[in-house]
Amino acid sequence: MMEKIMLFDSHAHIDDKKFNEDREATIARALENGIGGILNAGADMFSSARAVDLAEQYEPVYAAVGIHPHDAKDARETDYPKLAEWAVRPKVVAIGEIGLDYHYDFSPRDVQKAVFIRQLDLARQLGKPVIIHDREAHADLLAVMKKEGAGLSGVFHCFSGSLEMAREVLAMGLYLSFAGPVTFANAHKLKEVAKTIPLDRLLVETDSPYLTPEPHRGRRNEPAYVRLVAETIAGLRNIEPEQLARITTENTKRLFGIQ
Ligand code: NI
């Protein structure tokens, strides 16, 4: 147990209704487990508003605001100025999560791309990093980032690509974040990436309430479990969990401009 070691859950959705019964207790459990910060990502206008509220309500919580590719089809012109208005609040540290999702294709791909690019522009104007969602859209995502992502900082959240893709992401100056799947026994490719990339570009997250790490797989995920992700990666890299915790927390704070 990594008691007293500060970890940062760089991506969670504690605004989700699955936490309605015990949100405050969930945050308290995270703190008890040495998680000093939780970045709550927005996925649509409603959850972005909730993320902003939670960041204002709870000291360890920070917010990102943005429209997920699933919801790109519902994006309206008036949403962008609203996102910009939220983004300048002190604890709103990124635009996200944004990107492409070709697994579910809940929004048409051209619409996903247009809404993604629009938000990359917004992030650039606001000087904010981006949190990128990429599911089965690796090639298009890299192409969009190469063409439209110049000058942006950000992270590929819950990275799921190959080592070759990781190298391209790193060459763009971006970070890679790992969630519960890196703890799965059969995740050989992912473990290889987590073991190999430079330590100063690595973040850890839960994506709560989704992607629950071993040994809690199948149950609701929560920020306290980011410890399990960090311990797994520390084991892969043969370093002390405390060192991994310290460095990933520093990385998260550096990327998102958190003091
Ligand atoms: Ni997410």
Boltz pocket constraint, residues with backbone or C-beta under 6 A from the ligand:
constraints:
  - pocket:
      binder: B
      contacts: [[A, 11], [A, 12], [A, 13], [A, 41], [A, 97], [A, 207]]
      max_distance: 6.0
